């Protein structure tokens, strides 16, 4: 099965995602509350169940607004002076953009009682890193063999028609496309080999989804058997009883630190600090490290669970790839437009 959306359907889908949380965030903000953007799906669910009660106990109501990292940037740019969120949840690519556009503020670590417990790499002047998302291949071992490289997905006929793809609105997908470009002779500056492979792949039954949520749904319906994923999404599917395993690319797994930021213009900075402190606390990170979320902790008092160790070995951690967002960011909009052009043919 090949889902071949038009540019209009893709744009409409993204617009719908953007609009609902924006309306909710504006109407939900009240005295004694903050609106915090959170990645949709398992992240939003986990933070609502685990972080929100701790923030509430500290005196602030936490209202979560689901939004992908790129959508968060777009909404803040559209609402400067009266920002849609008090806090962002993003990865380095969006952090760089948010800093350059003056959307976030440096934090005062002395206002976070759990700051000293963080790994040094998780202590940044713009806010704490709450985890590092490790990305690779999610696959159904009942339907396909374990993928080893990005080239496998294009060169080996066993995967044709069984891989689900999404565009550059997703950080995970963006990193995968960069690695695909590298695998076929390109680089962070040259995405043309990846688009060439995508165009050829479309004629072999490639499945294109409008969003990560649709991608997950297609996987659960056995309409695809492989997609680019974080460890957390695989853990979530396994916890639901879905046949799903995680595979690290032999060339290394792209890594995405996830940070919380204080949005410039927030009317409740104290509430944002309470939110950050809850998210980096040992109690919260210990719970989030358990199934079904299995989020890697950055608090040094929280050890890796046996389950997390089954996903990530010391060798895997040494083989992580940290992308050059300074090169990726200026090209991302053009890449997204080219992706839309190729898939709508």
N, C-alpha and C positions, 0 to 999 in steps of 0.2 A: 504493500500500500504506500502511495506517495501523496503526502499532503502538500499541495503547491499553492500557498496563499498568494493573493495579489498584494501589491504594495498597499492598496487601500485597506485590505483586511488586516495587514500587519500594523499599519499606523492606527487603525481604529481600535485594535486590541490593546495597543500600548496606551492610547489615549484613555480608554476605559479604566485601565489599571491606575493611571495617574489621577483621574478625576475623583474616584470614590474616596480614597484616603485623604485627599486634599480637603474635600468637603467635611469629612468626619473630623479632621484635625482642627479646623477652624471653629466648628460648633462645639467640640468637646473641651477646648481649653477654658479653664475657669481658675479662680483663685485657689491656690493650694494644689494645683495640678501642673503636669507638664505633658507635652505631646512629643513622643520619641519615635522617630522612624525606625522600622525594623524590617529585615528581610522577610518577605511573605513566606507562608508555609510553616515548616518546622521551627524556624527561628522565632517567628511571631508567637506561635503556640507555646514554645518553651519559655520565652520571656514573660508571657502573660501568666503562666502557671507558677513560675519559679521566682522571677525577679520582682514582678509587680507587688506581691504581698510584702516583701522585705522593704520596698520603697514606701509602701503604704504605712508600715509600722514606723518608719522614720518620719512620717508626717506629710507625704506627698502622694497624690493620686497619679499613677502612671497610665497614660493613655497611649497605646501603641498604634501607630499608623503604618500598615504594611506598604513597603515601596522598595523596589530594586535600587541599587546604589545610584545608577545613572538618573533614575526618575527623581531621587531625592535632590540631586543637584539641580535638575530642571525646575522643580517646584520652588526651591529656595531662590533661584535666580528670578523667578516670576513673582516672588512675594517679598523682595528685599524691603526692609522698613517695617514689615509686619510678617515675619517669617512663618511659614507653615508648620515648622517644627521647632522645638527647643533643643533637641539633640538629634544627631545623625548617627547612623551605623553604616560604615563604609569601609572599603579596602584602600590600599595605597594609591591606586589610580585616581579615585575620587577625592582622597585627602589632598593630593597635590593640586587638583583643580579647585577644591574648596578654599585652600590657602591662597592661591593666586587670585581668586575672585573676591577675597575678603568675606567669606561666608561663615567662618568659624573663628573662635578665639583661643589663644593659648590658655592653658589651665593653671591653677595654683595647686600643686600636688599636696601642699600642707592641709588642704581641705578634704583629703581622702585618707581615712585612717588605715585603709588596706594597701596603700600605695607601696609601702616598703616590702610587701609580700610578693610583688610582681617580679617576674623575670626582668632583668635589666633591659632586654630587647623590647619588652612590652611597655616600658616607661617612656612615653614620648611627650614632648612639650605641648602637643595638641590634644592629648587625651590618651587613655589607656587602651592597649590592645587586649581584647577579651579572649581571643583565641587566634590560632593560625589554621585556616582552612587548607587542607591538602587535597588537591584535585587529581583526578586520573580517570580510569574507566570504570563505570558501573556495567556489569554484564550478567546475563542469566545463564548459569552454567548448564542448565537443562537444554538450552537452545543453541548456544555457540561456545566454541572453545575460548579460553582465557586470552584476551588481546595482550600483546606484548609491546607493540609499537603503534604509533599513529599511522604509519605506512600500511600496517596489517589491514586496517579498516577499509583501505582503498584497493590494495593489491590482492587480498585474499577473497575469492568469490563467496566464501562461506558467510561473510559479513554483509554482502550486498543485499539491500532492501531491509536490513535488520538494525541499522544504526539510525538513531534519531538526532537531528541537528537543530540548533537554534542560532540566532544571530548575535551581534555584538552588544546588545543591551545587557547581556549577562557577563559578569566578570569571568566566571568559570569557562564559558564558551569562548570568550575573547582569548584567554590564555591557551585554550586548546587550538584555536585557529592559528595563533602565533607559532605554536609548536608544530602544527601541520605544515605551515609555510617553511619552517626550518628543515623539516624532514624531506621536503622536495626542493631544496636549494634556495629558499627565501630567507627572510629574517624579520626582525621587528620593524625594519624599514621597508621591507618588500613582501607584501601579502599576495602578490600576483600568482605564485604557484598554488596557494591554497584555493584561490578562486577558480583557477584552472581545474584543479582536482574536483572541486564542488560541482562545476558545470558538467564534467564528465560523469560524476557520481549520480547526478540527477537522472541520467539515462539508465542507471542500473538500479532504480527503485529507491533512491535516497528518500528518507522521510524528513520533512521539514515541519517543525512545530512552531507555533506562534509565541510560546513562552515556556519557561521551565516547568510550570505546573502542568501544561498540556503534555510536555515531554514525559513527565512522571506518570501521567494518566495513561499514555500510550504504552509505556513500559508495563504497567500493571495489567493492561489488557492484552499483553503479549503481541502487540502490533510492532514493537521494536524489541530488540534484545540487548542493545548496547547504547549508552549515552555518556557524555562527558559529565562528571559528577564530583562532588566533594565527598569525603568520608562520611560526613554527617547525613547526607541524603541516603547513602547506602545503608547506614545503620538504621535509619528511620524505616526504610522499606523492609529490612530483615526483621525488625521488631513487629511489623504487621504480618509477618509470615510469608512475605513475598520472596521468591527465589532471586536473590541478588548478592553478588560478591563484588569486591573492590579490587582492581588491579592497578599497580603502579607501572607507568610506562618505563621501559628499561633505560630510556634517555633521561629519566628524572621526572619527579612530580612537581608541577607548578604549585607554589604556595602563596596563600593570600592571608596576611594578617588582617584581622577585623578589629576596627577601632571605634570607640565612641567619642563624639566630638560635641562641644558646647557651641551651639549656633549663635552667631553674633546677633544681638537684638532680642535674645530670650528675656522674657520678663520674670523668669524664675530660675536664676542661675543656681540658687541653693538646692532647688529640687533636682536639677541636672546633676549636681555633685552627689546628692543622695542616690540617684539612679546609677551613676558610675560606680560608686562605692559598693552598692549592692551587687552589681554585675561582676566585680572583681573579688568579691568576698569568697573565702574558702567554702563556706556552707553552700552558696549558690553554685560555684564552679564544681564542687563535688557532686551535686545533684545533676548538673548539666553534663557531666562526664559519663553518667550512667545511660543505658538504653532507655528510650529510643533515640535520644539526641546525640550522645557520645561526642560532645564538643571538647576538643583538646583544651586543658586548663592552662592558664598563664600564671596562676597563683602558685607559688612554690610550695605551699603547704598541701597541695592537692596532687597526689601521685597518679600516674597513668593506671587506669583499670586494666585488668587482664584482657578485657574485650578490646580496648583501644590498642593494646599491644599486639593484638591479633591483626589489626589493620596496618600498624605502623611500627616498623623495626628501627633500631638505631641506624642501620645501614640506609633505610629509606629516608630518615631525617637528614643524614649527611648528603643525600643525593637530591635534596629539594632544589627547585629552581625558583629564584626570585626575579621576576621580570623587570625590565627597564620601562617603567611607566612614563618616564620623560619622553621616550620615543613613541610609546603606544598612544598616549593621550591625544597628541596633535592629529593623529591619523584616524582616530576611532570613528568619528562621524562619517568620514569618507568611506571607510571600510563598511560601515553599516549600510550606507546608500548602495554600495556595490553589491553587498550581499542581497539586498532587496531586488536589485536589478537582475542578478543571476537567477534567483529562485523564481521570479515571476515570468521568465521566458516561456 
